Amino acid sequence: MVDVLAVLKEELIDNLKLNYCFKKYNKPKISYPYVIGEYIETSKTNEDNRKIGQIILSIFTRNSILEIENVADKIENHFQFFCKEKRKSIVSIEYENRIPNDTNDDEIKKIEVYLNFNKWKGE
């Protein structure tokens, strides 16, 4: 899973220039919009030694909903047919869908983006 998370972080921060953190926002000052990542990994490995799972990216802002829709569009476009090698592993990440969600704060807008991943471990 480390390879998948490393690739995701590189792509979101370095290539897409997004304000991304894993599991919780851990920067000293909040800067909107920001993206929080989590994942769900299946417990089984397929016969081709492939691990599969889903990445959930929660995008937050206090500004316009259009701001985070634009961020979601960037993510969708980047991960249409994405594949990368990382430390003898091949990682594939593909956009699945997005869901706008309510928060407990009327000023904060949120969209969740779902990505599917596959990882093959090389020798």
C-alpha positions, 0 to 999 in steps of 0.5 A: 500500500505504501507504493500506492500512497506514494504515487498518489501523493506525488501526483496530487501535490507535485503534478496537480499542485493540490493542497493534499494531506493523508487522513487529516489536515496537518498543516499549521494554517488552513488553506482552501481548497484542501484534499484529504485522502483515505483508502480501502484495500481488499484483503485478498490478492488476485491470482495475478498478484494484484492488490485492489482497492479504492481511494477516497479524496474529500475536497473541502472549501469555504468558497464556492462549490465551483472551486471544488468542482474544478478540483474534482475535474482536475483529479478526474482528468488526471486519473482517467488512464493513469499508470506508474512504476514505483519501486518494482511495483506497477500502480494503476489509479482510475477515476470512478465517480464523485459525490457532493456531501453535506458537512455539519458547517453550512460554510464548508462545502465538500465533494468526495472523489472515488478512485480505484487502484490496482497494484502489481508487485514485481520481483 
